[in-house]
Amino acid sequence: SVQRPSSGHMAAGAAPSAGLEEETGGISLHSLSYEQLMQLKNSIEEELQGLQGAHQQLQVSTKKLQISKAALDELTKTSEGTRMLVPITSSLYVPGETSALQSCLVDVGTGYYIEKSVAEAQAF
């Protein structure tokens, strides 16, 4: 049978009680028809795909955060007046030079940015 996770734990070697399915909200797979089993399988597969997609998005976000922190660290080590190309878009760069870095903008999602000190941005 399929059972939902419960907060209680069964002792090792203990036999499940006859009312366990009702107690934990489980479903007896033996009582389901073929069509119901296929619906359950499809539902579980859809949920798994959603979770895999969310996991992949988290990995991408984690990598972007690591890259941003490394760039901020390098920028703080760069001396004032260093010439560089500044990205305006993903494919457009303009010449610029560094100045004293006292604060930076932190992307907090959905198009919102917060100005923070360098130390606060690194800790974010």
BAVO-702745 format. One record per residue: x, y, z of N, C-alpha, C in turn; residue in one letter. Coordinates in steps of 0.1 Angstrom, whole numbers, padded with zeros to 4 digits, always signed. Layout:
% residues N
XYZXYZXYZa
...
% end
This chain:
% residues 124
+0008-0012+0000+0000+0000+0000+0009+0012+0000s
+0003+0024-0005+0010+0036-0005+0006+0044+0007v
+0016+0049+0015+0012+0056+0027+0019+0070+0027q
+0012+0080+0033+0017+0093+0034+0027+0093+0046r
+0037+0101+0046+0046+0101+0058+0039+0105+0070p
+0042+0099+0081+0035+0102+0094+0046+0106+0104s
+0042+0113+0114+0052+0118+0124+0056+0106+0133s
+0047+0096+0134+0051+0085+0143+0060+0075+0136g
+0067+0067+0144+0076+0057+0138+0071+0044+0144h
+0072+0033+0136+0069+0020+0140+0081+0013+0145m
+0080+0006+0156+0091-0001+0162+0096-0012+0153a
+0109-0014+0154+0115-0024+0145+0109-0038+0148a
+0105-0045+0137+0099-0058+0138+0084-0058+0142g
+0078-0046+0144+0064-0045+0147+0056-0047+0135a
+0045-0054+0136+0036-0056+0124+0027-0044+0123a
+0024-0040+0111+0014-0029+0109+0001-0033+0114p
-0006-0024+0120-0020-0027+0125-0029-0027+0113s
-0041-0033+0115-0051-0034+0105-0056-0020+0101a
-0057-0011+0110-0062+0002+0108-0051+0012+0104g
-0039+0008+0100-0028+0017+0097-0032+0025+0085l
-0038+0019+0075-0041+0027+0063-0051+0039+0066e
-0060+0036+0074-0070+0047+0078-0063+0057+0087e
-0054+0052+0095-0047+0061+0105-0037+0070+0098e
-0030+0066+0088-0020+0074+0081-0025+0080+0068t
-0037+0077+0064-0042+0083+0051-0037+0075+0039g
-0032+0063+0041-0027+0055+0030-0037+0049+0021g
-0033+0044+0010-0042+0038+0000-0037+0024-0002i
-0047+0015-0002-0043+0001-0005-0043-0001-0020s
-0031-0004-0025-0029-0005-0040-0037-0017-0045l
-0040-0027-0037-0048-0039-0041-0062-0035-0044h
-0067-0025-0038-0081-0021-0040-0083-0012-0052s
-0073-0008-0058-0074+0001-0070-0075-0006-0083l
-0083-0001-0092-0084-0006-0105-0071-0003-0113s
-0070-0009-0125-0058-0006-0134-0058+0009-0137y
-0070+0014-0141-0071+0028-0145-0067+0038-0133e
-0071+0034-0121-0067+0042-0110-0052+0042-0107q
-0046+0030-0109-0032+0028-0107-0024+0036-0117l
-0029+0037-0130-0023+0045-0140-0024+0060-0137m
-0036+0064-0132-0037+0078-0128-0027+0081-0117q
-0026+0072-0107-0017+0075-0096-0003+0075-0101l
+0001+0066-0110+0015+0066-0116+0017+0079-0123k
+0008+0084-0131+0009+0096-0139+0010+0108-0129n
+0002+0108-0119+0003+0119-0109+0016+0120-0102s
+0022+0108-0098+0035+0108-0092+0046+0112-0101i
+0045+0108-0114+0055+0112-0124+0054+0127-0127e
+0042+0133-0127+0041+0147-0129+0047+0155-0117e
+0045+0150-0105+0050+0156-0093+0065+0155-0093e
+0071+0144-0097+0085+0142-0098+0091+0151-0108l
+0085+0153-0120+0090+0162-0130+0091+0176-0125q
+0080+0180-0117+0080+0194-0111+0091+0195-0101g
+0093+0185-0093+0104+0186-0083+0118+0187-0090l
+0119+0179-0100+0132+0179-0108+0135+0193-0114q
+0124+0199-0119+0125+0212-0125+0129+0222-0115g
+0123+0222-0103+0126+0231-0092+0140+0229-0087a
+0144+0217-0087+0158+0214-0082+0168+0219-0092h
+0165+0218-0105+0174+0223-0116+0175+0239-0115q
+0163+0245-0112+0163+0260-0111+0171+0264-0099q
+0170+0257-0088+0178+0260-0076+0193+0259-0079l
+0197+0248-0087+0211+0247-0090+0216+0258-0099q
+0208+0263-0108+0212+0274-0117+0213+0287-0109v
+0204+0289-0100+0204+0301-0091+0216+0301-0082s
+0219+0289-0077+0231+0287-0068+0244+0291-0076t
+0245+0286-0088+0257+0289-0096+0258+0304-0099k
+0247+0310-0102+0247+0325-0105+0251+0332-0093k
+0246+0328-0081+0250+0335-0069+0265+0333-0066l
+0271+0321-0069+0285+0319-0067+0293+0328-0076q
+0289+0329-0089+0296+0337-0099+0295+0352-0095i
+0283+0356-0090+0282+0370-0086+0291+0374-0074s
+0291+0365-0064+0300+0367-0053+0315+0367-0057k
+0319+0359-0066+0332+0359-0070+0336+0371-0078a
+0326+0376-0086+0328+0389-0093+0330+0401-0084a
+0321+0401-0074+0322+0412-0064+0335+0411-0056l
+0340+0399-0053+0352+0398-0046+0364+0403-0055d
+0364+0399-0068+0374+0404-0077+0373+0419-0079e
+0361+0425-0079+0360+0439-0081+0365+0447-0069l
+0363+0441-0057+0368+0448-0045+0384+0448-0045t
+0390+0438-0051+0404+0437-0052+0411+0446-0063k
+0402+0450-0072+0407+0458-0084+0410+0472-0080t
+0422+0477-0084+0425+0491-0080+0417+0501-0088s
+0415+0513-0082+0407+0523-0088+0413+0528-0101e
+0405+0530-0111+0410+0535-0124+0413+0524-0134g
+0411+0511-0130+0413+0500-0139+0403+0500-0151t
+0408+0500-0163+0399+0500-0174+0393+0486-0176r
+0380+0485-0180+0373+0473-0182+0361+0475-0191m
+0356+0464-0196+0343+0464-0204+0332+0461-0194l
+0322+0470-0195+0310+0469-0186+0299+0463-0193v
+0293+0452-0189+0281+0446-0196+0269+0455-0194p
+0262+0458-0205+0250+0466-0205+0238+0456-0207i
+0240+0446-0216+0231+0435-0218+0240+0423-0219t
+0234+0411-0222+0242+0399-0223+0251+0399-0235s
+0249+0408-0245+0258+0408-0257+0264+0422-0260s
+0261+0432-0251+0266+0446-0254+0274+0450-0242l
+0286+0455-0245+0296+0459-0235+0301+0473-0239y
+0303+0482-0229+0308+0495-0231+0321+0497-0223v
+0330+0505-0228+0343+0507-0220+0340+0515-0207p
+0347+0512-0197+0345+0519-0184+0358+0517-0176g
+0358+0523-0164+0369+0521-0155+0363+0520-0140e
+0370+0513-0132+0366+0512-0118+0368+0524-0110t
+0359+0526-0100+0360+0537-0091+0359+0530-0077s
+0360+0538-0066+0360+0533-0053+0346+0527-0051a
+0346+0514-0046+0334+0507-0044+0329+0508-0030l
+0318+0515-0028+0313+0517-0015+0300+0509-0013q
+0292+0507-0024+0280+0500-0023+0277+0493-0037s
+0268+0484-0037+0264+0478-0049+0249+0474-0049c
+0243+0472-0060+0229+0468-0061+0228+0453-0060l
+0219+0448-0052+0217+0433-0051+0203+0430-0056v
+0202+0421-0066+0190+0416-0072+0183+0407-0062d
+0171+0412-0057+0164+0404-0047+0152+0397-0054v
+0151+0397-0067+0141+0389-0075+0130+0398-0080g
+0123+0393-0090+0112+0399-0097+0115+0414-0101t
+0127+0417-0105+0131+0430-0109+0133+0441-0098g
+0135+0436-0086+0137+0445-0075+0152+0445-0071y
+0158+0456-0068+0172+0457-0064+0173+0465-0051y
+0182+0461-0042+0185+0468-0030+0199+0473-0030i
+0202+0485-0026+0215+0490-0025+0221+0485-0011e
+0232+0479-0011+0239+0474+0001+0254+0477+0001k
+0259+0477+0012+0274+0479+0013+0280+0466+0007s
+0293+0466+0004+0300+0455-0001+0299+0443+0009v
+0301+0446+0021+0301+0435+0031+0287+0429+0033a
+0277+0438+0032+0263+0432+0033+0259+0424+0021e
+0264+0429+0009+0261+0421-0004+0268+0408-0003a
+0281+0407+0002+0288+0394+0003+0280+0385+0012q
+0275+0390+0023+0268+0382+0033+0254+0378+0028a
+0248+0384+0018+0234+0382+0014+0233+0368+0008f
% end
